[in-house]
Amino acid sequence: MKLLVYKVLLITLFAIKGDYQLIKKINKKTDFIAIDDLGYLYLHENNKLQKYTNTGDLLNNYTNLTYGKLSFFDASDPYMLLLYYKELNKIVFLDNQLTPMGSPIDLDKLELYQVDKVCKSKEFAIWIYDDFDKRLIQYAFNPKGILNEINLNLLNISEDINFMREAGNRLYLSTNKHLYIFDIYGSLIKKVNIDIPHSFQIANNKLIYLSEDKLILYAPNENIADTLSLNFTHNILNALMNDELLYVQKKDSVLIFKQK
């Protein structure tokens, strides 16, 4: 596999102003929130996944009490949602009605034992991060087999991977210090000095993540980051954006704001 030479890039920051009004409060304690490209909102708590409209109306529920705690959820494909249960090393795919698509996938049976993180790849495939061997594996299910494998040790990437997502023929990996961007064939395109504390979303060709009380909107192609202050609300656990809507996760509720 061809490895590209990369360099650390500096990021230019610009502040953007936001004027938002609260349009909905969902009184629910959640483990996490997520949104898909169609604007639907997902909340998860106590093994129950709920799907809402972008304005906070409940649509569907999915409950799984069999596989333990949900470790990762990927809504990047609104028609094939990925749920990974690390305790039993199983993946469940749901359709857009939160109905299971086929039987759960047992990664142990595929001899993929050391799975630390998972995300959806194009069509019926996934990316797997193996922390033990420090490798990324792109695995397809139809037909079954490994499409690509990336040895992170060869790239001198020794940091723990916090989060990863595929979008627009790119695979994005974040650590506490850097963002790594690969193409879908496994070649490293870019390494950027960014501290992404937790998860991120990708929308409108921008990588969006929460940092303290600000949303950072980073455009990898231009290497420019806008910042949106969220000082109009407090005690934020996470925040997501979709067009003119802003979703804020708090300890016991989820707030939906609309840009004025």
C-alpha positions as CSV (number, residue, x, y, z in Angstrom):
1,M,0.0,0.0,0.0
2,K,1.3,3.3,-1.0
3,L,1.9,5.7,1.9
4,L,1.8,9.4,1.3
5,V,4.2,11.9,2.9
6,Y,2.3,14.4,5.0
7,K,3.0,17.5,7.0
8,V,1.5,19.2,10.0
9,L,-0.7,22.1,9.0
10,L,-1.7,25.3,10.8
11,I,-5.3,26.2,11.0
12,T,-6.8,29.7,10.5
13,L,-9.7,30.5,12.8
14,F,-12.6,32.8,12.1
15,A,-15.4,33.6,14.6
16,I,-18.9,33.5,13.3
17,K,-21.9,35.0,14.9
18,G,-25.1,33.0,15.7
19,D,-28.4,34.3,16.8
20,Y,-30.6,31.3,17.9
21,Q,-34.0,30.9,19.4
22,L,-35.2,27.8,21.3
23,I,-37.9,25.9,19.5
24,K,-38.1,22.6,21.4
25,K,-37.0,21.0,24.6
26,I,-36.9,17.3,24.9
27,N,-36.9,16.4,28.6
28,K,-34.8,13.3,28.4
29,K,-31.5,12.2,29.8
30,T,-29.4,10.7,27.0
31,D,-26.1,8.9,26.6
32,F,-25.5,10.6,23.3
33,I,-27.2,12.5,20.5
34,A,-26.7,12.1,16.7
35,I,-28.1,13.5,13.5
36,D,-28.1,12.1,9.9
37,D,-27.8,13.8,6.6
38,L,-31.6,14.1,6.3
39,G,-31.8,16.1,9.5
40,Y,-33.3,13.4,11.7
41,L,-32.3,13.4,15.4
42,Y,-31.3,10.3,17.4
43,L,-31.3,10.0,21.2
44,H,-30.0,7.0,23.1
45,E,-30.4,6.1,26.8
46,N,-30.7,2.8,28.7
47,N,-30.5,0.6,25.6
48,K,-33.2,2.5,23.8
49,L,-32.6,4.4,20.6
50,Q,-35.2,7.0,19.6
51,K,-35.6,8.8,16.2
52,Y,-37.1,12.3,16.1
53,T,-37.9,14.8,13.3
54,N,-35.5,17.7,13.1
55,T,-38.0,19.7,15.2
56,G,-38.2,17.2,18.0
57,D,-41.3,15.0,17.2
58,L,-40.8,11.3,18.1
59,L,-41.0,8.9,15.2
60,N,-39.6,5.5,16.1
61,N,-38.0,3.4,18.9
62,Y,-35.5,0.6,19.0
63,T,-34.7,-1.3,22.2
64,N,-32.0,-4.0,22.5
65,L,-31.5,-5.7,25.9
66,T,-29.5,-8.6,24.6
67,Y,-26.0,-7.3,23.7
68,G,-25.2,-5.0,26.6
69,K,-24.3,-1.3,26.4
70,L,-24.2,0.3,23.0
71,S,-20.6,1.4,22.3
72,F,-20.9,3.2,19.0
73,F,-23.7,4.5,16.7
74,D,-23.2,5.7,13.2
75,A,-26.0,7.5,11.4
76,S,-23.9,8.7,8.4
77,D,-26.1,6.5,6.2
78,P,-29.7,7.3,7.1
79,Y,-31.0,4.1,5.5
80,M,-28.4,1.8,7.1
81,L,-27.7,2.8,10.7
82,L,-24.8,1.0,12.4
83,L,-24.9,0.0,16.1
84,Y,-21.8,-1.7,17.6
85,Y,-22.0,-3.6,20.9
86,K,-18.4,-4.0,22.0
87,E,-19.1,-6.3,25.0
88,L,-20.3,-9.1,22.7
89,N,-18.5,-7.9,19.5
90,K,-21.6,-7.6,17.5
91,I,-23.0,-5.2,14.9
92,V,-26.7,-4.5,14.3
93,F,-27.9,-2.6,11.2
94,L,-31.2,-0.8,11.3
95,D,-33.2,0.7,8.4
96,N,-34.7,4.2,8.5
97,Q,-37.7,2.9,10.5
98,L,-35.3,1.5,13.2
99,T,-36.1,-2.0,12.1
100,P,-33.2,-4.6,12.2
101,M,-31.8,-5.4,8.7
102,G,-31.1,-9.1,8.8
103,S,-29.3,-10.9,11.7
104,P,-26.7,-9.3,13.9
105,I,-23.1,-9.6,12.6
106,D,-20.8,-11.5,15.0
107,L,-17.3,-10.2,14.4
108,D,-15.8,-13.1,16.3
109,K,-17.0,-15.4,13.6
110,L,-15.2,-13.2,11.1
111,E,-12.0,-13.6,13.2
112,L,-12.1,-9.9,14.0
113,Y,-11.5,-10.2,17.7
114,Q,-9.6,-7.0,18.8
115,V,-12.2,-4.5,17.7
116,D,-12.1,-1.2,19.5
117,K,-14.1,1.1,17.3
118,V,-16.3,0.8,14.2
119,C,-17.9,3.1,11.7
120,K,-19.9,2.6,8.5
121,S,-18.3,2.5,5.1
122,K,-19.9,2.8,1.7
123,E,-22.4,0.2,0.7
124,F,-22.4,-2.9,2.9
125,A,-18.9,-2.4,4.5
126,I,-17.4,-1.1,7.7
127,W,-14.2,0.3,9.1
128,I,-12.7,-1.4,12.1
129,Y,-10.0,0.0,14.4
130,D,-7.9,-2.7,16.1
131,D,-6.2,-1.0,19.0
132,F,-4.1,-4.1,19.9
133,D,-2.4,-4.3,16.5
134,K,-2.8,-0.6,15.7
135,R,-4.5,-1.2,12.4
136,L,-7.5,-0.1,10.4
137,I,-9.5,-2.7,8.5
138,Q,-12.1,-2.0,5.9
139,Y,-14.3,-5.1,5.8
140,A,-17.1,-5.8,3.3
141,F,-20.0,-8.2,3.8
142,N,-21.2,-8.8,0.3
143,P,-19.0,-10.4,-0.8
144,K,-17.2,-11.0,2.6
145,G,-13.6,-10.0,3.0
146,I,-11.0,-7.4,3.8
147,L,-10.9,-4.6,1.3
148,N,-8.1,-2.5,2.8
149,E,-5.8,-2.7,5.8
150,I,-3.8,0.2,7.2
151,N,-0.9,-0.4,9.7
152,L,-0.8,2.7,11.8
153,N,2.6,1.8,13.3
154,L,4.1,2.3,9.8
155,L,2.7,5.8,9.9
156,N,4.1,6.5,13.4
157,I,0.6,6.9,14.7
158,S,0.8,5.7,18.3
159,E,-2.0,7.7,19.8
160,D,-5.3,6.2,20.8
161,I,-8.1,6.8,18.3
162,N,-11.1,8.5,19.9
163,F,-13.5,8.6,17.0
164,M,-13.7,7.9,13.3
165,R,-16.1,8.5,10.5
166,E,-16.2,8.0,6.7
167,A,-17.6,10.8,4.5
168,G,-17.1,11.9,0.9
169,N,-14.5,9.2,0.0
170,R,-12.5,10.1,3.1
171,L,-11.9,8.4,6.4
172,Y,-11.4,10.8,9.4
173,L,-9.7,9.7,12.6
174,S,-9.3,11.9,15.7
175,T,-7.0,11.6,18.7
176,N,-6.4,14.0,21.6
177,K,-3.8,15.7,19.5
178,H,-4.4,15.2,15.8
179,L,-6.9,14.6,13.0
180,Y,-5.8,12.1,10.4
181,I,-7.5,12.0,7.0
182,F,-7.2,9.0,4.7
183,D,-8.7,8.2,1.3
184,I,-10.9,5.1,0.9
185,Y,-8.0,3.1,-0.3
186,G,-6.0,3.6,2.9
187,S,-3.5,6.3,1.9
188,L,-2.9,9.1,4.4
189,I,-3.8,12.4,2.9
190,K,-3.4,14.8,5.7
191,K,-2.4,15.2,9.4
192,V,-3.7,18.2,11.2
193,N,-3.0,19.6,14.7
194,I,-6.5,19.5,16.2
195,D,-7.6,18.6,19.7
196,I,-11.0,16.9,19.3
197,P,-12.0,15.9,22.8
198,H,-14.8,13.5,21.9
199,S,-16.9,12.8,18.8
200,F,-17.4,14.9,15.7
201,Q,-19.9,15.2,12.8
202,I,-19.3,15.9,9.1
203,A,-21.7,18.1,7.3
204,N,-21.4,20.4,4.2
205,N,-17.7,19.4,3.8
206,K,-16.9,20.5,7.3
207,L,-15.9,18.6,10.3
208,I,-17.8,19.9,13.3
209,Y,-17.0,19.3,17.0
210,L,-17.6,20.8,20.4
211,S,-14.6,22.4,22.2
212,E,-15.5,23.9,25.6
213,D,-18.4,26.3,24.9
214,K,-17.8,26.6,21.2
215,L,-18.6,24.7,18.0
216,I,-15.6,24.4,15.7
217,L,-16.4,24.1,12.0
218,Y,-13.2,22.9,10.3
219,A,-13.0,22.8,6.5
220,P,-10.2,20.3,5.6
221,N,-9.8,21.4,2.0
222,E,-9.2,25.1,2.9
223,N,-7.6,24.3,6.3
224,I,-9.9,27.0,7.8
225,A,-12.0,26.7,11.0
226,D,-14.9,28.8,12.0
227,T,-16.0,29.0,15.6
228,L,-19.5,29.4,16.9
229,S,-19.9,30.5,20.5
230,L,-22.6,28.7,22.4
231,N,-22.6,31.2,25.3
232,F,-26.4,31.5,25.1
233,T,-26.8,28.2,26.9
234,H,-24.8,26.4,29.6
235,N,-23.6,23.0,30.9
236,I,-23.3,21.5,27.4
237,L,-22.4,17.9,26.9
238,N,-22.5,17.9,23.1
239,A,-23.8,20.0,20.3
240,L,-24.6,19.3,16.6
241,M,-25.6,21.4,13.6
242,N,-27.9,20.8,10.6
243,D,-28.5,23.8,8.3
244,E,-30.1,26.4,10.4
245,L,-30.8,24.1,13.4
246,L,-28.6,23.5,16.4
247,Y,-29.0,20.6,18.8
248,V,-27.6,20.8,22.3
249,Q,-27.3,17.9,24.7
250,K,-27.5,18.7,28.4
251,K,-27.5,16.4,31.4
252,D,-31.3,15.9,31.5
253,S,-32.6,17.3,28.3
254,V,-31.9,18.0,24.6
255,L,-32.6,21.5,23.3
256,I,-33.3,22.4,19.6
257,F,-32.5,25.9,18.5
258,K,-33.3,27.6,15.2
259,Q,-31.2,30.3,13.7
260,K,-33.1,33.6,13.5
